[in-house]
Amino acid sequence: MVTFFRRKAAAVTLGVLALTLAGGGIAAAQPTTERSAAQVVQPAPRSDLQPRPSAERVREARAALAAESEIGTQAIAGAVSFAVVKSGPGGGVNLLVRGLDAIAAYKYGPGQYEVFFNRDVSRGGYVATIGTVTVPTPPTGEIPLPGEIGVAPRGYGLTNAVFVQTRNSAGVPTDLPFHLAVHTR
């Protein structure tokens, strides 16, 4: 009798496994509810391409590297540079609030920013987060808006710049303030 149950258990186990694999897994019925179009959030199509910098920005980046003769294009061992950038209008307005080694921040399009430093940061590690840019008095514990942020070395030969893309929680490019840290060795 024991042998009979072992064989039956093995057959049942194999049968359940076969049905699970054939059916694509086990699913539980969920009640359906009507959702309005405003409740359904669709991720936005993403573009992984950085916009081409203007000739003026390229000149500005090269001038910043040349102006810092004691730093120049050499990375400082163990250095951390940072920038705090506000969201705001584009069109050549410098959005840099404060920073260390950061000299300017500009907006290209919705959620697209470039941050310039006074040294070569192309081989650094970048860390960014959505963040507030003001220090309220007294401190209120202000929390930034939710969102996403991505960072990359700035393309097109700008070795002293970092490209930043901010998005809302649905993945739509959105202007958000952020903090950026660049670590070099």
N, C-alpha and C positions, 0 to 999 in steps of 0.2 A: 504494500500500500504506500509506503514511503517513497519508493521509486516512482510510482504513478504520479504523486503530487509534485515531485521534483521535475519530471518531464512536463507536466501540465504547466507548472510555474514558468519554466523556461520557454515553452511555446507561447504563453500569454505575454511574457516580457518581450519576446521577439516580435509578436504581433503588434503590440502597442508601439514599439520602437519603429517598426515598418510603417504603421499608419501615421505616426508623428512626422517622420521624414517625408513621406509621400504627400502629406497634407500641408507641409510647410510650417509645422509647429502646432501647438495647441492654442486655440483662441477662445476667449470667453465672450459671450454676448454682452454688448454694452447697450444701454438704452440710448436711443437717438433723440437728440434735441435740435430744435431749429436754432441756427445762429445767424445773426445779422451780418452783413458785410463788414461792419465796423468791428465785430468781435473776432473775425478771422484775420490773422496776421500772416501775410505772405512775405517771405524774405525777398529783399530787393536783389536784382541782378548785380553781381559784383564785377568790378574791373580791377585787374591787378597791375594796370599800367600807370606810371607816374606821368603827370603832365610835363611837357618840356619847359625848362626855365627860360625866362626872357633874357635877352642879351644884357640888360641892366642888372639882373640878379647874378649872372655869371661874373660880370665885372666887379660887383659888390663882394662876392665870395672870394675872388682872387685878391682883391684889395685888402680884405680882412686878414688873409693869410700873410700877405706881405707886410702889413702894418705891425704885426706882433713879431718883431725880430728876435726877441728872447725865446719865444715859443715856436713860431714859424710853423712848418709842416711836420715837425717832429712830435710824436705823441709823448706825453709825460708818463713815466712809469708809475702805475698805481693811481692815476688821476681819475677823479670823478667830476664831470661837468654836468650842469643841470639847467633846465629852463622851465619857467612857469608861463604858460601862454593862455591868453584869453580868447574867447570866440568873438568874432566881430566882423566888420566889413572887410572886403578885399580891397583891391585897387591900390596897393602900395602902402597901406597903413601897417606900421610895425606893431604887432600884437604881443610883443614880449613884455611881460609884467616885471619879472626879475629873473636872475640866473647867475651862474658862475661860468665864465668863458663863453656864454651865449651872447650874441651881439644883435640878433634880429630874428623875427618870426613873421612869415607872410602867409596869407591864405590864397589858394588858387581857385578853389571851387567849394561846393558844399562839403565840409569836413576834411578838406585837403589842405595841409599846411607843410611848410618847410621851415626848419629852424637852423640858423647859421651859428657856427661857433668860430672862435678866433684861432682854431688849430685843426689839424687833420683828425677827424673822428671816424674815418671810413673803416678802420679795422677794430672799432670798439664794439662793445655790447650795449644794446639799447633796451631800456625799460621805461614804459610809459603807462600812465593811468589817467582816467578821467578824474578831474579834481577841481576844487574851487580855487579862485585866484586871489580872493580878498582875505584879509585877516580882520574879522569883525571885533569891535571893542564894545562891550565885553565879549569874549568868545561865546558863540551861540551854538556851536556844534553843528554848523551847516553841513549837510551831506550833499555831494554832487549828484546830478542826474544820472540815472542808469544808462549804460551804453557800452560800446565796444571800441577798442582802439588797436591800431596796428602800426608798427614802425619798420623802417627799412633804411639802409644807406641811401642817400640821395643819388640818383643816377646822373648821367650826363657829365661825369668828371668832376662833380662838385664834392671834393673830399672833405670839406669842412661843414657839410650840411646833412641833416636827417629829414626824411620824409615821414609825415604822420598822417594817418587817415582815421577820422572818428566817425562812428555810426551810432544810431539809436539802437535800442534793444531788438528792433525788428530787422536790423541790417541795412537800414536806409542811411546813406551819407548825411550827416547832420553836424552842424557847427557846435562843438562842445569844448569847454576849456580843459586843459590837461597839464600834467607835469611830466617832464621827460628827463631821464638820467642817462648819461653816457659814461660807461666804464672802459678805461683803456689800461693796458698793462705796461 
